[in-house]
Amino acid sequence: ERGCGVVCFGEALVPGYPFWIEETRATEWNSRVQKEVHAHYLDQGVQIEAGHLEGVCAAAKAKRVCVYLGIIERPKGRGGHSLYCSYVFIDAAGTIRSVHRKLMPTYGERLAWGVGDGHGLRVHGIPGTKFTAGGLNCWENWMPLARAALYAQGEDLHVAGWPGSEHNTKDITPFLAKEGRSYAVSVSALMRAEDFPPATPHRGAIVARFAGASGAFLANGGSCVAAPDGSWVIPPAVGEEVLLVADVDHRRVREERQNFDPSGHYSRPDVLQLTVNRTRHTAAAFKGAKM
C-alpha cells in the first residue's frame, strides 16, 4: 500500500533471536534447560527445502516487492539438526535469489548457531531502479572484507539486519553509508518479556530479570536509514513498532562516488585484492549413481 520496492526485516526474525543465552547460564555443560530450549528452537527453525518460506514468496510476488528476511535456517544439506543465522533475499517474482548464512555468530550466539559460508555474499538489482542491494547480518557488518565483497559487486544499497537495539545501529549505519558511498538501511526488531509465547520452554527463567517491568525491552528497535554522505534519512526509531518508509535517490550515490569509490577509482586491485570462496558448505559430497 505504501509503494515500497524493497521491504526489509531484521536478523533472526523468523522464528526469533536466542535471547535465553544471556539469561539462563547457557555455558553450563550438559544443561537440561539448554537442551530443552535448543530442541524447541530447532523445531521452530526454517527449512527452505521443505517450502517453509512459500507464503512469504507468494506475498512478495503478489505485491511485486523484493524482501530481505532474517531467518534461523535448519538446512537439510547440513543434516537438518543444526541452525544457521541466514539473510534471505526474495525478488519481486517471489523467487529466493540468495541465502546468506552469517559468517561468524557473535559471542554467545555460537552456542545456538553454526558458522556460515560465502555462498550468499551476493548482490541483487532492484527492478525499476538503478539500485543494487546487498545484505549482511548484525556484527558481520563490522567485517571489512565482507563489506568489500559486496562493494566489489556494485552494491549501493546496503541492508544491515539486526535483532535490535539502538546501540547496535546508531554508530555503524552512518559509517556504512559513508564508507560505501551508499544508502545504508539498518533494520531491527523489538522484544519485550511479554512477547515470548507462553509455550516457550523455561519462559520464566528467560524473562525473570524483566519480571514486573511491563514494557521492558530485551531489544528496543533502532531501525534507521542513512544517506551516502552519512547523514540521516531516518534516524533510529526506538521503543516503538513502526513501518519506516524512505524515498531514496540514486543520484546521491553517484554524487558521493565523485571523490571516493571503494571498489572503483579509489581502489588498487594491483596491490590489494580480495578472494571470496562462494562454495556452499555441505556435510558430505556423494559420488556415483543414485539409487
N, C-alpha and C positions, 0 to 999 in steps of 0.2 A: 504493500500500500504506500510505502514511502519512496518507492522507485530506486531502491538500492541495487547496485550491480554486484557488490561483494558483501556478504554477511559473515561476520567473524565471531567465533566463540572461543572461550579460554581453554587453558590446559586442563586435561583430565575431566572435562565437564561431564562426560558420559563414561562411567557412572558416577565419578566423583574423585576427589583428591584424598589420599590416605592420611587424614588429619590425626587418626588414632596413634600414629607412630610417635608423635611428640607427647601424647597424653597418657600412654599406657605402658611405659617401660619396655619399648619394643625390642631393645637389645638383649633382653633376658633370654638365655638359651633354652630352647625346647619348651617355651611358654605355651600353655594350653590356651590362654587368652589370644596370643598372637596367631596360633594355628587356626582357631575358630574364626577370628575376624578375617584372616587371609583367605580361608576357604570360601567365606561369604563373598569376598571381593572377587575371587575367581569366578564364582557363579554369575556375578554381575558383569564380568568382562565382555568386551565386544569382539566377536569373531566375524570378521568381514566375509570370510569364505562361506559362512552359514547364512549370509543375507541380512545380518543384523542392522545394516545401515540402509536397507532398501527404502524404508519410509522417508529417511532424510533425502536420499537421492531423488525420490519421486517428488518431494516438495520443492527441491531445487529446480527440477525440470519444469514443474508446473508454474513456478514463479519466474523462471528464467533468470535465476541468480546463481552466482558462484558462492561456495561456502567453504570456510575454514572451520574445522571442528576438532576439538581436543577430545581424544578418547583414551580409555585404557584398553589396549588391544590384547587379545588372547589368541595369538596366531597359530593356526594349525601346523604351519611349517616349522614351528619350534616345539612341537609336541602337544600343544594345546593346554598346557598346565602352568605356563609362566606368563607374566604380564609385562607389557611394554607401554610406555607413555608415548602415544603417537598423535601426530597432527595430520589430519586428512584434508585433502583438497578435492572438492567435488565441483565439476564445471556446470555451466548453465544448461547442459543437456542431461544432467543428472548422472554423469559418469565419474567414478572415482579415478582421478588422474595421478595422485601420488599419496603415499602413506609414509610419513617421515617418523621413524622411531627415534626418540630422544637419545642423543649420542651418549650422554652420561647423566644418569639420575643424580640429583643433588643431595648430598649428605644423607639424611635418614631415608630418603626415597629409595635408596639402594636396598633397603630391607623389604621393599614391595615390588620394585620394577627391575627388569633386566636392562643391560646396556644395548643400545640400538646400533644402527649401521648407517652407511652413507647413501643407501638406495633412494631415499626420499629427499635428498638435497637437490630439489628441482624448483624451477620457477614456471609460472603459467601466465599466458596472456589473458587479459580480461576483455571479453567481447564488447565491441562498441566503444572501446577506449584505446589509448596508446600505452596503458599501464601494463607492466609485467610484475606479477606478485610472487613473493616467496614468504615462507614462514618458518619460525623456529619456536621451540618450547622453552619457556622460562629461562633458567640460567644459562642455557646454551646460547642465548643471545649475547652473553658476555664472552663467548669463544671467538676470537678474531678470525680464525681460519674457517669456521662455519659461516660466519658472515661473508667472508671473502668468496666462498664457494658460490653464494647466491649473487653477490655483486658481479662476479665474472660472467654470469648468465644473463645480465641485463636487468636485474631487479631494480625497480624504482618505486615499489610499494611494498614495504616490509611489514609483515604481521607477526607480532610477538605475543604468544599465548602464555598466560599466567593463571595460577589458581587464585590470585589475589595476593597482595594488597597494595595500597598506595606506596609503601616503602620499596616495593619491587619496581614500580613503574615510573615514579616521578623523576628520577635522575637519568635512567637509561634511555627513556623514549626520545627526549630531545637529542641525546648523544647519538643514538642510532640514526636519527634523521639527518643530523649534521654530518656524520661520518660518511653515510651512504649517499648524501645529497638526494634523499628520497623522502617520501612520506612514510612515517612510522606510526603504526597502529598498535597500541598495547591494549589487549582485551583480557579482562579479569572477571572473577565471579565474587559473589557474596556467599558467606557461610556463617550461619548462626547456630547456636546449640539447638534451637527448636526446628532447624531444617533437617536434622538427622532423622531418618524414618524410624518409627517406633520398633520395627523389626530388626534394627541394626544390632548385631551381637555385641554385648558388653557396652551398650549405649551409655549406661550410667557412668561407667568409668571414663569413657571418652569425653563426656561433657561435664564431668564433676567440677572442673576448675571454673566453669561458667554457670554453675547452678545458682539460681536466684537472681542472676543478672540478665533480665529479659532484654533481648536485643544486642547482647554482647557478641562481638564478631570474632570468629576464627579467621575470617578473611573479609576485608572491608571494601573490596572492589578496587578502584584505582584505574579503570579504563580511561584511555586518553588518545589523542591524535596530535602528532607534531608535524610541522611543515618541513620542507627540505633545508631551510635555514635554521632549524631547531626551535622556531617559535611555536607557541601553542595554537593549534586549530581548535582543539577541545581540551581544556586542562583536565586533570584527573577528577573523575566523579567518585566520590567517597560516601559510603554508607547508604546508598540508595540503589534500588533496582531500576534501571532506566535503559531505554533504547537511545543510543547516541548515533546521530547521522551527520556525516560531514560531506560537503561537496569539495572535491579536490581537483586542482587544475594542473595538468601535466606540464604546462608551460613553466611552472615554478621549478620543476625538476631541471629542465634544460637551462633555466637561468642560473641556478646554483651550480650546475656542472661546468659553467664557463671557467671558473677558476680552480675547480677540483673535481676530478672524476676518478674514483678509486680503482677502477679496472680499465680505464681508458688512458687519456693523455697524461694523467699523473701516476701511472703505474710503470714499473720497469721489469717486464717479464724476462728480459735478458739477464737480470740479476736475481730477481725474486719471483718464483713461480710455484703455484700450488698444484699438488696432485690429489685428486679425490677418488677414492675407491667406492664405487656405487654397487658393489656386489651385495646382494641380499643374503644375510646370514641364514643358513638352514642347518638343521641338526644332522642331516645326512644327505649325501648325493648318491642316488641309486643308478647303477649302470646295468644295461642288459634289457631283455624283453620284459614287458609287463605280463603278469599272469592273466 
